């Protein structure tokens, strides 16, 4: 019996399993959302220190120095190599050395402690209390602790259980909609990556390549092996068109205003959505994300005194449009008078 058969025999069981696994993945996504930008900052600092050390090593004994291959503006090089959302992806985010986050270390100092998605273990940012396994059960632990640290009673942000619950619901909905097979599991992973990208972009205005590029290749791979979301040719064209469409808007806006209206991370995210759903879905995705983004942006300016020159992340609205296409693509395309580009839009439950 394959995993596809489990869905048709016991749909409630398969959806429940997907929801529970989604809750667990959501707990891990909280770590990704918090630590991945800090890991990027740390990598940026290490690269800058290495470049400065290389420049210093090229100095001649008389102090005159020789021409260095390293540009004086190291940040400019990084921006060209790793552009990001609104601001460059390689541009270091504002220092936020919360619990578990290592502080910058000057060149020549002892090596910094290991810091990745697994090490060190999570702990309270206020008292340093290390989170135990029982205190890390998705949603339930937060409820049992009444939203406070067990040691110092500092409130734990409600966003942590919200991310877990959102991920669990999306995973369960993916299996309910597409079945407990390869397509349903792929859709659940798609949702998980979009959740992580949404909150990272909200916090730091970064859309890391380590998430957007696997999302793009995952969509192409799924459509290569099964064509579940779109024919491979449509997916490839969708990836190219998604990237080039926002890239063109970016450069047009920059030529007209001299400012950057969005970043390369947005291009890559839209390219990933095109790789999943095909080029036919791109107009609907762009329209939905632009309209919602404009409404939210105007509301922030009018009601929250948000600065007109202060950037607003666009990634969350692209992600929301991607989720809408996954679950309601057929209805969205019909509403816009377009044919549904993906087979699962018509067959999903």
C-alpha positions as CSV (number, residue, x, y, z in Angstrom):
1,X,0.0,0.0,0.0
2,X,1.4,3.4,-1.0
3,X,1.1,6.6,0.9
4,X,-1.4,7.7,-1.8
5,X,-3.7,4.9,-0.7
6,X,-3.7,6.0,2.9
7,X,-5.4,9.2,2.0
8,X,-8.3,7.6,0.2
9,X,-8.9,5.0,2.9
10,X,-8.5,7.2,5.9
11,X,-8.5,10.9,4.9
12,X,-9.0,12.1,8.5
13,X,-6.0,10.1,9.7
14,X,-3.7,11.3,6.9
15,X,-4.8,15.0,7.4
16,X,-4.2,14.6,11.2
17,X,-0.7,13.2,10.6
18,X,0.1,16.0,8.3
19,X,-1.2,18.6,10.8
20,X,0.9,17.1,13.6
21,X,4.0,17.0,11.5
22,X,3.3,20.5,10.4
23,X,3.2,21.7,14.0
24,X,6.6,20.1,14.6
25,X,8.0,21.7,11.5
26,X,6.5,25.0,12.5
27,X,8.5,24.8,15.8
28,X,11.7,24.4,13.7
29,X,10.6,27.3,11.5
30,X,10.7,29.6,14.5
31,X,14.4,28.7,14.8
32,X,14.9,29.3,11.1
33,X,13.1,32.6,11.2
34,X,15.2,33.9,14.1
35,X,18.6,32.4,13.3
36,X,19.0,32.4,9.6
37,X,19.3,36.2,9.3
38,X,21.8,36.2,12.1
39,X,23.8,33.4,10.3
40,X,23.8,35.6,7.2
41,X,25.1,38.6,9.3
42,X,27.8,36.4,10.7
43,X,28.8,35.2,7.3
44,X,28.9,38.8,6.0
45,X,31.1,39.8,9.0
46,X,33.5,36.9,8.3
47,X,33.7,37.8,4.6
48,X,34.5,41.5,5.5
49,X,37.2,40.4,8.0
50,X,38.7,38.1,5.5
51,X,38.8,40.8,2.8
52,X,40.4,43.3,5.2
53,X,42.9,40.7,6.3
54,X,43.8,40.0,2.7
55,X,44.2,43.7,2.1
56,X,46.5,44.1,5.1
57,X,48.5,41.0,4.0
58,X,49.2,42.7,0.7
59,X,50.8,45.7,2.2
60,X,54.6,46.0,1.5
61,X,57.0,46.3,4.4
62,X,57.6,50.0,3.7
63,X,53.9,50.7,4.2
64,X,53.3,51.9,0.7
65,X,51.2,48.8,-0.2
66,X,50.4,47.4,-3.6
67,X,47.2,47.6,-5.6
68,X,44.6,45.2,-4.1
69,X,42.2,43.2,-6.1
70,X,39.7,43.8,-3.2
71,X,37.6,46.9,-3.8
72,X,37.6,49.5,-1.1
73,X,33.8,49.3,-0.9
74,X,33.5,45.7,0.1
75,X,29.7,46.1,0.7
76,X,29.3,47.2,-2.9
77,X,30.9,43.9,-4.1
78,X,28.6,41.9,-1.7
79,X,25.5,43.8,-3.0
80,X,26.4,42.8,-6.5
81,X,27.0,39.2,-5.6
82,X,24.1,38.7,-3.1
83,X,21.4,41.3,-3.8
84,X,18.3,40.9,-1.6
85,X,14.9,42.4,-0.8
86,X,14.5,46.2,-0.8
87,X,18.0,46.4,0.7
88,X,20.8,44.1,-0.4
89,X,20.6,40.5,1.0
90,X,24.3,40.7,1.7
91,X,23.9,43.9,3.6
92,X,24.1,43.0,7.3
93,X,20.8,43.3,9.2
94,X,20.7,45.5,12.2
95,X,22.5,43.9,15.2
96,X,20.0,41.8,17.1
97,X,22.1,39.6,19.4
98,X,19.2,37.7,21.0
99,X,19.6,34.5,22.9
100,X,21.9,32.1,21.2
101,X,23.2,34.8,18.8
102,X,27.0,35.3,18.8
103,X,28.5,38.8,19.0
104,X,30.9,40.0,16.4
105,X,34.5,39.1,17.1
106,X,37.5,41.2,15.9
107,X,39.9,39.7,13.5
108,X,42.6,37.7,15.2
109,X,40.4,36.7,18.2
110,X,39.6,33.2,19.2
111,X,37.2,31.4,16.9
112,X,33.6,32.1,17.5
113,X,31.3,29.5,19.0
114,X,29.3,27.3,16.7
115,X,26.1,29.0,15.7
116,X,23.7,27.3,13.2
117,X,20.1,26.0,13.1
118,X,20.9,23.2,15.5
119,X,23.5,24.7,17.9
120,X,23.3,26.2,20.4
121,X,20.0,25.0,22.0
122,X,17.2,27.5,22.3
123,X,17.1,29.5,25.5
124,X,15.2,32.5,27.0
125,X,16.7,35.7,25.7
126,X,16.1,37.4,29.1
127,X,17.3,35.0,31.7
128,X,19.2,32.5,29.6
129,X,17.1,29.5,30.7
130,X,17.6,26.6,28.3
131,X,14.4,25.4,26.8
132,X,13.7,21.8,27.6
133,X,11.9,19.3,25.3
134,X,8.8,19.5,27.3
135,X,8.8,23.3,27.1
136,X,9.2,23.1,23.3
137,X,6.0,21.1,22.4
138,X,4.3,23.1,19.7
139,X,1.4,25.3,20.9
140,X,0.7,23.1,24.0
141,X,3.8,24.2,25.9
142,X,3.0,27.8,25.3
143,X,-0.5,27.3,26.6
144,X,0.6,25.3,29.6
145,X,3.2,27.9,30.5
146,X,0.6,30.6,29.9
147,X,2.8,32.3,27.4
148,X,5.6,32.9,29.9
149,X,9.1,31.7,30.5
150,X,9.1,29.0,33.3
151,X,12.2,30.5,34.9
152,X,11.8,34.3,34.8
153,X,8.1,34.6,33.8
154,X,8.9,36.9,30.9
155,X,6.1,36.8,28.3
156,X,6.8,34.6,25.3
157,X,5.6,36.3,22.1
158,X,2.4,34.9,20.7
159,X,4.0,34.7,17.3
160,X,5.8,31.5,18.2
161,X,2.7,29.4,18.6
162,X,1.1,31.3,15.8
163,X,3.8,30.2,13.4
164,X,3.5,26.6,14.6
165,X,-0.3,26.6,14.3
166,X,-0.2,28.3,10.8
167,X,2.3,25.7,9.5
168,X,0.2,22.8,10.9
169,X,-3.0,24.1,9.3
170,X,-1.3,24.7,6.0
171,X,0.3,21.2,6.0
172,X,-3.1,19.6,6.8
173,X,-4.8,21.7,4.2
174,X,-2.2,20.6,1.6
175,X,-2.9,16.9,2.2
176,X,-6.6,17.4,2.3
177,X,-6.5,19.4,-0.9
178,X,-4.0,17.3,-2.9
179,X,-3.9,13.9,-1.2
180,X,-1.3,12.1,1.0
181,X,1.0,11.6,-1.9
182,X,4.1,13.2,-3.5
183,X,2.1,16.2,-4.6
184,X,0.5,16.8,-1.3
185,X,3.7,16.5,0.6
186,X,5.5,18.8,-1.9
187,X,2.7,21.3,-1.4
188,X,3.1,21.1,2.4
189,X,6.9,21.8,2.0
190,X,6.0,24.7,-0.3
191,X,3.8,26.2,2.4
192,X,6.5,25.8,5.0
193,X,9.1,27.6,3.0
194,X,6.7,30.4,2.3
195,X,5.9,30.8,6.0
196,X,9.6,31.1,6.8
197,X,10.2,33.6,4.0
198,X,7.2,35.7,5.1
199,X,8.3,36.2,8.6
200,X,12.0,36.7,7.8
201,X,11.0,39.4,5.3
202,X,8.8,41.1,7.8
203,X,11.6,41.1,10.4
204,X,14.6,41.9,8.3
205,X,13.5,42.7,4.7
206,X,15.6,39.7,3.6
207,X,14.6,36.8,1.3
208,X,17.5,34.4,1.7
209,X,18.8,32.6,-1.4
210,X,19.0,29.5,0.8
211,X,15.2,29.4,0.8
212,X,14.1,31.0,-2.5
213,X,16.5,29.0,-4.7
214,X,15.5,25.5,-3.3
215,X,11.9,26.6,-3.6
216,X,12.5,27.4,-7.3
217,X,14.3,24.1,-8.1
218,X,11.8,22.1,-6.1
219,X,9.0,23.4,-8.3
220,X,10.8,22.6,-11.5
221,X,11.7,19.1,-10.1
222,X,8.1,18.4,-9.2
223,X,6.8,19.4,-12.6
224,X,9.7,17.5,-14.3
225,X,8.8,14.3,-12.6
226,X,5.0,14.5,-12.5
227,X,3.7,17.7,-14.1
228,X,1.4,17.9,-11.1
229,X,1.3,21.7,-11.0
230,X,2.1,22.6,-14.6
231,X,3.8,21.2,-17.7
232,X,7.5,21.5,-17.4
233,X,7.7,23.9,-20.4
234,X,5.2,26.2,-18.7
235,X,7.2,25.9,-15.4
236,X,10.5,26.9,-17.0
237,X,8.9,29.8,-18.8
238,X,7.2,30.8,-15.6
239,X,10.5,30.8,-13.7
240,X,12.2,33.0,-16.3
241,X,9.1,35.3,-16.7
242,X,8.7,35.7,-13.0
243,X,12.3,36.8,-12.5
244,X,12.4,39.1,-15.5
245,X,9.1,40.8,-14.9
246,X,10.0,42.2,-11.5
247,X,13.6,42.7,-12.6
248,X,12.2,45.0,-15.4
249,X,10.1,46.9,-12.9
250,X,13.0,47.3,-10.6
251,X,15.2,48.9,-13.2
252,X,12.5,51.1,-14.7
253,X,11.7,52.4,-11.2
254,X,15.4,53.0,-10.5
255,X,16.0,54.8,-13.8
256,X,13.0,57.1,-13.1
257,X,13.6,57.8,-9.5
258,X,17.2,56.9,-8.7
259,X,16.0,54.6,-5.9
260,X,15.5,50.9,-5.4
261,X,11.9,49.9,-5.2
262,X,12.4,46.2,-4.5
263,X,15.2,43.7,-4.3
264,X,16.5,40.7,-6.1
265,X,15.0,38.4,-3.5
266,X,11.6,39.4,-4.7
267,X,12.6,38.5,-8.3
268,X,13.7,35.0,-7.1
269,X,10.5,34.4,-5.1
270,X,8.3,35.3,-8.0
271,X,10.5,33.1,-10.2
272,X,9.9,30.2,-7.8
273,X,6.2,30.7,-7.9
274,X,6.3,30.7,-11.7
275,X,8.3,27.4,-11.5
276,X,5.5,25.9,-9.4
277,X,2.4,27.1,-11.1
278,X,3.5,28.0,-14.7
279,X,3.7,31.3,-16.5
280,X,-0.1,31.5,-16.8
281,X,-0.4,32.1,-13.1
282,X,2.0,35.0,-12.9
283,X,-0.5,37.8,-13.8
284,X,-2.9,36.7,-11.0
285,X,0.0,36.4,-8.5
286,X,1.4,39.8,-9.4
287,X,-2.1,41.4,-9.3
288,X,-3.1,39.9,-6.0
289,X,0.2,40.7,-4.3
290,X,0.4,44.3,-5.7
291,X,-3.2,45.2,-4.7
292,X,-2.9,43.8,-1.2
293,X,0.6,45.4,-0.8
294,X,-0.7,48.7,-2.0
295,X,-3.7,48.7,0.4
296,X,-1.5,47.7,3.4
297,X,1.2,50.3,2.4
298,X,-1.3,53.1,2.2
299,X,-2.9,52.1,5.4
300,X,0.4,52.1,7.2
301,X,1.2,55.6,5.9
302,X,-2.2,57.0,6.8
303,X,-2.9,55.3,10.1
304,X,0.6,54.4,11.5
305,X,2.6,57.4,10.2
306,X,4.8,55.0,8.2
307,X,7.5,57.0,6.4
308,X,6.9,57.2,2.7
309,X,10.6,56.5,2.0
310,X,10.7,53.6,4.5
311,X,10.6,50.3,2.6
312,X,7.8,47.8,3.0
313,X,8.6,44.1,2.4
314,X,6.9,42.8,-0.7
315,X,7.8,39.1,-0.1
316,X,4.9,38.4,2.3
317,X,2.3,39.5,-0.3
318,X,4.0,37.3,-3.0
319,X,3.9,34.4,-0.6
320,X,0.2,35.0,0.2
321,X,-0.6,35.1,-3.5
322,X,1.3,31.9,-3.9
323,X,-0.8,30.2,-1.2
324,X,-4.0,31.5,-2.8
325,X,-2.9,30.0,-6.1
326,X,-2.2,26.6,-4.4
327,X,-5.6,26.3,-2.7
328,X,-7.9,28.5,-4.8
329,X,-6.0,28.7,-8.1
330,X,-8.9,27.5,-10.2
331,X,-11.3,30.0,-8.8
332,X,-8.8,32.8,-9.1
333,X,-8.0,32.1,-12.7
334,X,-11.7,31.7,-13.5
335,X,-12.4,35.1,-11.9
336,X,-9.7,36.7,-14.0
337,X,-11.1,35.0,-17.1
338,X,-8.0,32.8,-17.6
339,X,-7.7,29.0,-18.0
340,X,-6.3,27.2,-15.0
341,X,-2.6,26.4,-15.7
342,X,-2.2,23.7,-13.1
343,X,-3.9,20.3,-13.1
344,X,-4.4,20.1,-9.4
345,X,-6.5,23.3,-9.3
346,X,-9.3,21.4,-10.9
347,X,-8.8,18.1,-9.1
348,X,-7.8,19.1,-5.6
349,X,-10.4,18.5,-2.9
